[in-house]
Amino acid sequence: MTQKADSRRAKEAEVCQQLGVDDIEKLDKRQRAIVRALANVENAAEKGAEEGFVTKEQLEQDLRESLTEVFKALQEGRKLKTVEELLAEL
């Protein structure tokens, strides 16, 4: 058991040295802060999805599809609705 404890301390010391941390407690504190930050990001993402926010990827995809439709319409000579017409429908 002592050998395992010594091995663990040696590993902790190596990790602290590589990360530039003097104390394992500081490392634990940083790790907890990172876990809390990630949890906050996940909660914000879930809340945004629930409230109907659009992700960056979805916005890019929608924009790409819209611009492709406009480009094809111009090539084919089709007339698309104006912004005023679209807003009037809403």
Secondary structure, DSSP 8 states (H G I E B T S, - for coil): -HHHHHHHHHHHHHHHHHHT-S-HHHHHHHHHHHHHHHHHHHHHHHHHHHTT---HHHHHHHHHHHHHHHHHHHHHT-----HHHHHHH-
